[in-house]
Amino acid sequence: MTSISLSELTAQIQETIRYSFNSSVWIRAEISDLRENPGGHCYLELIEKDTESDTLMAKVKATIWSSTYRMLKPYFESSTGQSLSSGLNVLIAVTVEFHEVYGFSLNVRDIDPTFTIGEMAVRRLQIIRQLEADGVADMNKQLDFPELPQRLAIISSLTAAGYGDFCDQLQQNNSGFVFYKKLFPAIMQGNQAEKSIISALEKIYENVDFFDAIVIIRGGGATTDLACFDSYDLALNCAQFPLPIIAGIGHQRDVSILDMVANKSVKTPTAAAEFLISKMQQKENDLINVVADIQNIVLRKIETEKRFIEQTKLKIKMILRNWVVSKSHLLEKQKRRLKSVIRLEMIKQNNLLLMLEKNIETHSPTFLLKHGYTITSVNGKRITSVKQLKKGDKIRTFVADGDFESEITEI
């Protein structure tokens, strides 16, 4: 049996590979791991998965030497607006190498950013369509934004310049509006950003009744750091959140998926603060207009009431004048009537007096004596009955022209 040494075998493999792959080969693959070492070299793990079952079909190590990496990295990131990182599908030119000690590997020579841009666009479109199919794409947009958004839950890095700009803008607003802010710190870029932001959302949800809105902000920086905001899971959490979300993640490129599902999207943290201040200003203006309307209504009411009072005073004066005139006429009438009554009463009294005088006169002794009557008295008392007399009494009799005395001799 013929045998060869291991080194002979690896040498044959190396020669075969060198002969079969004597020039660069363009391959499509997904970066599953990417590490940079202090020397500037980049070490990759490339994989391929079945599109239907997601089963791993191939895996190989690759290297981008520092001399090449210094050119490929900025070229790729400036072209795609995306950092060269794990999870990306790439089209790369590689040379196939086999080392007798370190084994099989690929040496990356070039990269086509247009392929990744297309892949990113397809991925973004797939995520957007999935959100629409799930019926959640517009859920956060449909929430009514509060008229007075003062209680704010903020998701940001504590040390981010954008967070400081946001707070300064709110604090120094010219109208003196007060905002109550609570920071929920999160990692805002890199592989851990998506998980960190979702964790912050979960903490806010536990105290959702204490806030009016959520502000997700990130300061300026390379647009290559914004991949996490094109995440399906992050977009799903934001779209279904029960509070309106303002996205101000500090970019000038095309909008991210987070921008698409957020209730309000602005370019920068400062713009997010300006939006909140404008909402407060709008409500203040509305209140000023309401106060002005109330004042106008009150003034018009006062003027109406003044006119009513003046008209009422005139009516009262007219009524009083008519009443006085009427009462004056009535008083004159009563006076005339009273005078008439008094006059009639006086006539009646005079007539009665005359009758009394006449009656007194007709019943007076003088009148009786003139008409033939006499008055007889005994001992100074007028005699009205024979029983007052006895035989021998001396009586005096008065007649019209005098009197005389006589003695009773028989009764």
TORLUMLO-53771 format. One record per residue (C-alpha): residue number from 1; residue in one letter; x, y, z. Coordinates in steps of 0.2 Angstrom, whole numbers, plus 5000, padded with zeros to 4 digits. Example, Ala and Ser with C-alpha at 12.3 -4.5 7.8 and 13.67 -1.06 7.14 Angstrom:
// TORLUMLO-53771
REC   resi   resn      x      y      z
REC      1      A   5062   4978   5039
REC      2      S   5068   4995   5036
END
This chain:
// TORLUMLO-53771
REC   resi   resn      x      y      z
REC      1      M   5000   5000   5000
REC      2      T   5007   5017   4994
REC      3      S   5006   5031   5007
REC      4      I   5011   5049   5008
REC      5      S   5015   5061   5022
REC      6      L   5003   5074   5028
REC      7      S   5013   5088   5022
REC      8      E   5014   5080   5005
REC      9      L   4995   5079   5005
REC     10      T   4993   5097   5011
REC     11      A   5005   5102   4997
REC     12      Q   4995   5093   4984
REC     13      I   4979   5101   4990
REC     14      Q   4988   5118   4990
REC     15      E   4994   5115   4973
REC     16      T   4977   5109   4966
REC     17      I   4969   5125   4974
REC     18      R   4982   5136   4967
REC     19      Y   4980   5129   4950
REC     20      S   4961   5128   4950
REC     21      F   4959   5146   4958
REC     22      N   4973   5156   4950
REC     23      S   4963   5172   4950
REC     24      S   4950   5181   4961
REC     25      V   4932   5174   4962
REC     26      W   4916   5184   4966
REC     27      I   4905   5175   4979
REC     28      R   4889   5179   4988
REC     29      A   4889   5176   5006
REC     30      E   4882   5182   5023
REC     31      I   4894   5189   5036
REC     32      S   4890   5179   5052
REC     33      D   4905   5186   5062
REC     34      L   4917   5201   5060
REC     35      R   4932   5205   5071
REC     36      E   4945   5218   5069
REC     37      N   4962   5216   5078
REC     38      P   4974   5229   5084
REC     39      G   4985   5227   5069
REC     40      G   4971   5233   5057
REC     41      H   4967   5216   5050
REC     42      C   4949   5210   5049
REC     43      Y   4943   5192   5052
REC     44      L   4927   5186   5045
REC     45      E   4916   5171   5046
REC     46      L   4906   5169   5030
REC     47      I   4890   5158   5029
REC     48      E   4877   5153   5016
REC     49      K   4859   5148   5022
REC     50      D   4845   5139   5013
REC     51      T   4832   5153   5008
REC     52      E   4817   5142   5013
REC     53      S   4823   5132   5028
REC     54      D   4837   5144   5034
REC     55      T   4848   5129   5036
REC     56      L   4866   5132   5036
REC     57      M   4874   5126   5019
REC     58      A   4892   5132   5020
REC     59      K   4904   5141   5032
REC     60      V   4921   5147   5029
REC     61      K   4934   5159   5037
REC     62      A   4940   5174   5027
REC     63      T   4953   5188   5030
REC     64      I   4954   5206   5025
REC     65      W   4972   5211   5027
REC     66      S   4975   5228   5034
REC     67      S   4982   5236   5018
REC     68      T   4966   5231   5009
REC     69      Y   4954   5234   5024
REC     70      R   4959   5252   5026
REC     71      M   4952   5255   5008
REC     72      L   4937   5243   5008
REC     73      K   4929   5248   5024
REC     74      P   4927   5267   5021
REC     75      Y   4923   5263   5002
REC     76      F   4909   5251   5007
REC     77      E   4902   5262   5021
REC     78      S   4902   5278   5012
REC     79      S   4893   5269   4997
REC     80      T   4880   5260   5007
REC     81      G   4877   5271   5022
REC     82      Q   4880   5255   5032
REC     83      S   4894   5249   5043
REC     84      L   4903   5233   5037
REC     85      S   4896   5221   5051
REC     86      S   4889   5204   5054
REC     87      G   4872   5201   5047
REC     88      L   4875   5209   5030
REC     89      N   4874   5200   5013
REC     90      V   4889   5204   5003
REC     91      L   4897   5201   4986
REC     92      I   4915   5200   4988
REC     93      A   4930   5196   4977
REC     94      V   4941   5183   4985
REC     95      T   4956   5172   4982
REC     96      V   4956   5154   4988
REC     97      E   4970   5149   4999
REC     98      F   4976   5134   5008
REC     99      H   4989   5134   5021
REC    100      E   4998   5118   5027
REC    101      V   4996   5123   5045
REC    102      Y   4981   5135   5046
REC    103      G   4970   5126   5033
REC    104      F   4957   5133   5020
REC    105      S   4953   5151   5020
REC    106      L   4948   5165   5009
REC    107      N   4957   5181   5006
REC    108      V   4945   5196   5002
REC    109      R   4952   5207   4989
REC    110      D   4937   5218   4984
REC    111      I   4919   5221   4988
REC    112      D   4904   5227   4978
REC    113      P   4893   5239   4988
REC    114      T   4879   5240   4976
REC    115      F   4875   5222   4979
REC    116      T   4873   5225   4998
REC    117      I   4863   5241   4994
REC    118      G   4851   5230   4984
REC    119      E   4850   5217   4998
REC    120      M   4847   5231   5011
REC    121      A   4833   5238   5000
REC    122      V   4825   5221   4998
REC    123      R   4827   5218   5017
REC    124      R   4819   5234   5021
REC    125      L   4805   5231   5009
REC    126      Q   4802   5214   5016
REC    127      I   4801   5221   5034
REC    128      I   4789   5235   5028
REC    129      R   4778   5223   5020
REC    130      Q   4778   5211   5035
REC    131      L   4773   5225   5046
REC    132      E   4759   5230   5034
REC    133      A   4754   5212   5033
REC    134      D   4754   5211   5052
REC    135      G   4742   5226   5052
REC    136      V   4754   5236   5064
REC    137      A   4763   5248   5052
REC    138      D   4752   5263   5056
REC    139      M   4746   5259   5074
REC    140      N   4758   5271   5082
REC    141      K   4754   5285   5069
REC    142      Q   4735   5283   5073
REC    143      L   4737   5287   5091
REC    144      D   4732   5305   5095
REC    145      F   4747   5315   5100
REC    146      P   4744   5324   5117
REC    147      E   4740   5342   5117
REC    148      L   4751   5345   5132
REC    149      P   4766   5333   5130
REC    150      Q   4775   5337   5146
REC    151      R   4779   5320   5153
REC    152      L   4792   5312   5142
REC    153      A   4801   5295   5142
REC    154      I   4817   5297   5133
REC    155      I   4827   5283   5126
REC    156      S   4845   5288   5122
REC    157      S   4863   5286   5128
REC    158      L   4866   5296   5144
REC    159      T   4882   5303   5137
REC    160      A   4876   5307   5119
REC    161      A   4878   5325   5113
REC    162      G   4861   5324   5105
REC    163      Y   4853   5320   5122
REC    164      G   4861   5335   5130
REC    165      D   4855   5346   5115
REC    166      F   4838   5340   5117
REC    167      C   4837   5343   5136
REC    168      D   4845   5361   5133
REC    169      Q   4832   5365   5120
REC    170      L   4818   5360   5131
REC    171      Q   4825   5369   5146
REC    172      Q   4829   5385   5137
REC    173      N   4812   5387   5128
REC    174      N   4807   5406   5127
REC    175      S   4789   5402   5133
REC    176      G   4795   5395   5150
REC    177      F   4786   5378   5147
REC    178      V   4790   5365   5160
REC    179      F   4794   5347   5154
REC    180      Y   4796   5332   5165
REC    181      K   4809   5320   5158
REC    182      K   4814   5303   5163
REC    183      L   4829   5295   5154
REC    184      F   4829   5276   5150
REC    185      P   4847   5273   5145
REC    186      A   4851   5262   5130
REC    187      I   4864   5258   5118
REC    188      M   4860   5268   5102
REC    189      Q   4872   5259   5089
REC    190      G   4880   5243   5085
REC    191      N   4874   5225   5087
REC    192      Q   4867   5227   5105
REC    193      A   4857   5243   5101
REC    194      E   4841   5234   5095
REC    195      K   4840   5223   5111
REC    196      S   4844   5238   5122
REC    197      I   4831   5249   5115
REC    198      I   4818   5236   5116
REC    199      S   4823   5233   5134
REC    200      A   4820   5252   5137
REC    201      L   4803   5251   5129
REC    202      E   4798   5237   5141
REC    203      K   4803   5247   5156
REC    204      I   4793   5262   5150
REC    205      Y   4778   5250   5147
REC    206      E   4779   5245   5166
REC    207      N   4775   5264   5170
REC    208      V   4766   5269   5154
REC    209      D   4753   5279   5164
REC    210      F   4766   5291   5170
REC    211      F   4771   5297   5152
REC    212      D   4763   5307   5138
REC    213      A   4775   5302   5124
REC    214      I   4791   5293   5121
REC    215      V   4806   5302   5112
REC    216      I   4820   5290   5104
REC    217      I   4835   5301   5101
REC    218      R   4852   5299   5095
REC    219      G   4865   5312   5091
REC    220      G   4875   5315   5075
REC    221      G   4887   5303   5069
REC    222      A   4891   5291   5055
REC    223      T   4875   5285   5046
REC    224      T   4883   5268   5046
REC    225      D   4878   5266   5064
REC    226      L   4860   5266   5061
REC    227      A   4856   5248   5055
REC    228      C   4847   5244   5071
REC    229      F   4833   5256   5067
REC    230      D   4829   5246   5051
REC    231      S   4825   5231   5063
REC    232      Y   4809   5222   5061
REC    233      D   4808   5218   5080
REC    234      L   4812   5236   5085
REC    235      A   4799   5242   5072
REC    236      L   4786   5230   5079
REC    237      N   4788   5235   5097
REC    238      C   4787   5254   5092
REC    239      A   4772   5252   5081
REC    240      Q   4762   5243   5094
REC    241      F   4767   5254   5109
REC    242      P   4752   5263   5117
REC    243      L   4761   5279   5118
REC    244      P   4765   5290   5103
REC    245      I   4784   5289   5099
REC    246      I   4794   5304   5092
REC    247      A   4810   5297   5082
REC    248      G   4824   5310   5081
REC    249      I   4839   5299   5077
REC    250      G   4851   5312   5070
REC    251      H   4852   5307   5051
REC    252      Q   4850   5315   5035
REC    253      R   4849   5300   5024
REC    254      D   4833   5291   5018
REC    255      V   4821   5288   5032
REC    256      S   4823   5272   5043
REC    257      I   4809   5259   5046
REC    258      L   4808   5267   5064
REC    259      D   4804   5284   5056
REC    260      M   4791   5275   5046
REC    261      V   4781   5268   5060
REC    262      A   4784   5282   5073
REC    263      N   4770   5294   5077
REC    264      K   4782   5308   5072
REC    265      S   4799   5308   5064
REC    266      V   4811   5322   5064
REC    267      K   4829   5324   5058
REC    268      T   4838   5328   5075
REC    269      P   4836   5328   5094
REC    270      T   4835   5347   5093
REC    271      A   4821   5346   5081
REC    272      A   4812   5334   5092
REC    273      A   4813   5347   5106
REC    274      E   4807   5360   5095
REC    275      F   4792   5350   5090
REC    276      L   4787   5347   5108
REC    277      I   4789   5366   5111
REC    278      S   4778   5370   5096
REC    279      K   4764   5358   5102
REC    280      M   4764   5367   5119
REC    281      Q   4765   5384   5110
REC    282      Q   4750   5379   5099
REC    283      K   4740   5374   5114
REC    284      E   4745   5390   5123
REC    285      N   4739   5400   5107
REC    286      D   4723   5390   5107
REC    287      L   4720   5395   5126
REC    288      I   4725   5413   5122
REC    289      N   4712   5413   5108
REC    290      V   4699   5405   5120
REC    291      V   4702   5418   5133
REC    292      A   4701   5431   5120
REC    293      D   4685   5424   5114
REC    294      I   4678   5423   5132
REC    295      Q   4683   5441   5135
REC    296      N   4674   5447   5119
REC    297      I   4659   5437   5124
REC    298      V   4659   5444   5141
REC    299      L   4662   5462   5135
REC    300      R   4648   5460   5122
REC    301      K   4637   5453   5136
REC    302      I   4641   5467   5147
REC    303      E   4637   5480   5133
REC    304      T   4621   5471   5130
REC    305      E   4617   5471   5149
REC    306      K   4621   5489   5150
REC    307      R   4610   5493   5135
REC    308      F   4596   5483   5143
REC    309      I   4599   5492   5160
REC    310      E   4598   5509   5151
REC    311      Q   4582   5503   5142
REC    312      T   4575   5496   5158
REC    313      K   4579   5513   5167
REC    314      L   4570   5523   5154
REC    315      K   4555   5511   5154
REC    316      I   4555   5512   5173
REC    317      K   4556   5531   5172
REC    318      M   4542   5531   5159
REC    319      I   4531   5519   5170
REC    320      L   4535   5530   5186
REC    321      R   4530   5546   5176
REC    322      N   4514   5538   5170
REC    323      W   4511   5531   5187
REC    324      V   4514   5548   5195
REC    325      V   4503   5556   5182
REC    326      S   4490   5543   5184
REC    327      K   4490   5544   5203
REC    328      S   4490   5563   5202
REC    329      H   4474   5562   5191
REC    330      L   4467   5549   5203
REC    331      L   4472   5560   5218
REC    332      E   4463   5575   5210
REC    333      K   4448   5565   5206
REC    334      Q   4448   5558   5224
REC    335      K   4450   5576   5231
REC    336      R   4436   5582   5220
REC    337      R   4426   5567   5226
REC    338      L   4431   5570   5244
REC    339      K   4426   5588   5242
REC    340      S   4409   5583   5235
REC    341      V   4406   5571   5249
REC    342      I   4411   5583   5262
REC    343      R   4400   5597   5254
REC    344      L   4386   5584   5254
REC    345      E   4389   5579   5271
REC    346      M   4390   5597   5277
REC    347      I   4373   5600   5268
REC    348      K   4366   5585   5276
REC    349      Q   4373   5590   5293
REC    350      N   4366   5608   5291
REC    351      N   4349   5601   5287
REC    352      L   4350   5589   5301
REC    353      L   4355   5603   5312
REC    354      L   4341   5614   5306
REC    355      M   4329   5599   5309
REC    356      L   4336   5597   5327
REC    357      E   4335   5615   5330
REC    358      K   4317   5615   5323
REC    359      N   4313   5599   5333
REC    360      I   4321   5607   5349
REC    361      E   4311   5623   5346
REC    362      T   4295   5614   5343
REC    363      H   4298   5604   5359
REC    364      S   4304   5619   5370
REC    365      P   4292   5626   5384
REC    366      T   4292   5643   5376
REC    367      F   4285   5635   5359
REC    368      L   4272   5625   5369
REC    369      L   4267   5640   5380
REC    370      K   4265   5650   5364
REC    371      H   4253   5637   5357
REC    372      G   4242   5637   5372
REC    373      Y   4250   5624   5383
REC    374      T   4254   5627   5401
REC    375      I   4267   5621   5413
REC    376      T   4263   5617   5431
REC    377      S   4275   5614   5445
REC    378      V   4274   5611   5464
REC    379      N   4288   5615   5475
REC    380      G   4299   5620   5459
REC    381      K   4296   5603   5451
REC    382      R   4286   5601   5435
REC    383      I   4270   5591   5438
REC    384      T   4269   5576   5426
REC    385      S   4256   5566   5436
REC    386      V   4242   5569   5448
REC    387      K   4250   5558   5460
REC    388      Q   4262   5571   5463
REC    389      L   4249   5582   5471
REC    390      K   4239   5582   5487
REC    391      K   4225   5593   5494
REC    392      G   4231   5610   5500
REC    393      D   4246   5610   5489
REC    394      K   4250   5627   5481
REC    395      I   4255   5625   5463
REC    396      R   4262   5638   5450
REC    397      T   4255   5638   5432
REC    398      F   4265   5645   5418
REC    399      V   4257   5652   5402
REC    400      A   4263   5662   5387
REC    401      D   4262   5679   5395
REC    402      G   4265   5675   5413
REC    403      D   4261   5663   5428
REC    404      F   4250   5662   5443
REC    405      E   4248   5653   5459
REC    406      S   4233   5642   5465
REC    407      E   4229   5629   5478
REC    408      I   4223   5612   5477
REC    409      T   4206   5610   5485
REC    410      E   4200   5593   5477
REC    411      I   4209   5579   5468
END
